[in-house]
Amino acid sequence: MPQEYTITHEGGTQRVRAFTLAISNSDQYGNNACIAPGARTDDGLLDLTAIPPVHALNALPLLVRLFTRSIADARGVVLRQSSRFVVERLEAGLLHTDGEIHEAGRRIEFTVRPASLRIVTPA
């Protein structure tokens, strides 16, 4: 079901009605489904993609664009970049994080934490 969201980021605040709202630090969900064209894991920014409500006339074109790296060109898609997003919705509900489902409140904050991932490699 589409939901109404108020999104606050470094560029301002806006309201969107979206079927899906994705905030990511890389360009794809997996299996080459490109949800955030141009997103990079090392740029210090999060990428927000709001997919408009889906109906019979736009479902297939949206799906094709998702797999042809052209979702940014789809009518009604909203793309934003910021180091911080605050997403507010009318009711608490579910949140997916890398395939895991969690309960989340009405207000959710997403923030970049630079240099917070430590990677150990063999010498």
N, C-alpha and C positions, 0 to 999 in steps of 0.2 A: 504494500500500500504506500502510495506517495505520502510524504510528510512535509510540513512547513518547518524550515530551519532559519534561524538568525545566526549569521556567521560574522564574527568579528576577527579581523586580522590587521596586519600592519597598514594595509591600504584603506581601511575603513570598516564599515558594517553594511551588510546587505541581507535581504531576506530572499530565500529561494524555496521553491517547491520541487522536491526531488524524489525520484523512485529509489535512487541510491546516492549516498554521499560517501566518497572515499577520500581518505587522507593518507598519503603514502610518502615514502622516501625513496622509492624506486619506481620505474615506469610500468611494471606489469604485475598482475595477479599471479601469473604462472601460466604455463601452457600457451605462451605468446599472446595472452589477452592483455593488450596495452591500455591500461586505464589512465595513465598520466604521461603522455608523450613528452619527452624532454626532461623528465624527472631524473635527478642524479643523486646517488647516495652520498656524495662528497661535497655538495654545494652549500650545506648548512641550512637548507630550506626544506619545508614540507610542501607537498603538492596536493591541492584539493581539487577533486573532480565531482561535480554534481550532475548526475544523469537525470534528465527530465522525466516526468511521468511517462510510462510506456503504455502504448495502445496498439491496436491492430495495424495502423499505418506506419508507425515508426519502429516497431520491435525488430524486424529483420534488418533495416538499415543501421540501427544502432549496433546490433550484433556484428554485422559485417565490419563496421568502422572500428569496433573494439579489436578485431583480429587483423585489421589492415593498418593499424597504427594511425588511424585518422579520426579518432573520436573527437578531437578538438574541432573538427569541421562540421560536426553534427549540430543540427538546429537545436537550440535550447540548452546545450551543454555549457556549464560554467566551469572555468579553470582559474585557479588562483595559486600563487606561491607566497609563502610567508614562513618565518621561523616560529610563529605561534598562531594557533587558531583556537577560538572559543566558539563552540557550537551549542546553540540552545534550541530545544524543541519543546513542544507542548506537554509531553509526558515522558516519564522515565521509560526505558525500554532496553532492548538488546543492543549490543555492540560486538562486532566481530574484530578480533585482533589476530591476524595471521592464521585464520581458519578456526580460531577458538571463539566460542560464544560466551559473553559475560553480560550480567545485568549492569546497567549504567544509569545515571541520573538524567535529569532534564538538561543539565549544563555539563559539558565535557570540554576539557582543555587539553590541547595537543601542543607540545613544546619540543623544540630541538634541544638536545643536551650535547653540545659539542664535545668531542673526544671522550665520550662515555663508554665506548665499546673497546675493550681490550682484546687483542688477538695475539695468541701465542703460536709461534711457528718454530719448527726445528731449526737448529743452528746451521 
